[in-house]
Amino acid sequence: VLASSSGGDYSIENPEWGHGAFSKALIDGLGGEAAYKKSVVKLSFLQDYVRDTVRELTDNAQTPTIPKISGSGEFFELVLAKK
């Protein structure tokens, strides 16, 4: 489960993005920004990208709820998109 904010945080929106910081980070990440110089977007890459990007876009005012999946195997290496 991914959520745009945690605890008492608000989900911050910006008219320039057309939606919230979380949606922007998720869309950009799936669009290839989370590929980190590789040709695929893996679940682990997307988690880190969304978390870091939301914090950056909101000057740390919003922290998404993204459980960190650790380990190895097929689920951890799940490819969500290709760049």
VENLIN-V773864 format. One record per helix or strand. SS is the DSSP state (H for helix, E for strand). FROM is the first residue (numbers start at 0). TO is the last residue. If there is no record, write none. Layout:
# VENLIN-V773864
ss->SS from->FROM to->TO
ss->SS from->FROM to->TO
This chain:
# VENLIN-V773864
ss->E from->1 to->2
ss->E from->12 to->13
ss->E from->18 to->19
ss->H from->20 to->29
ss->H from->32 to->34
ss->E from->39 to->41
ss->H from->42 to->56
ss->E from->64 to->65
ss->E from->78 to->81
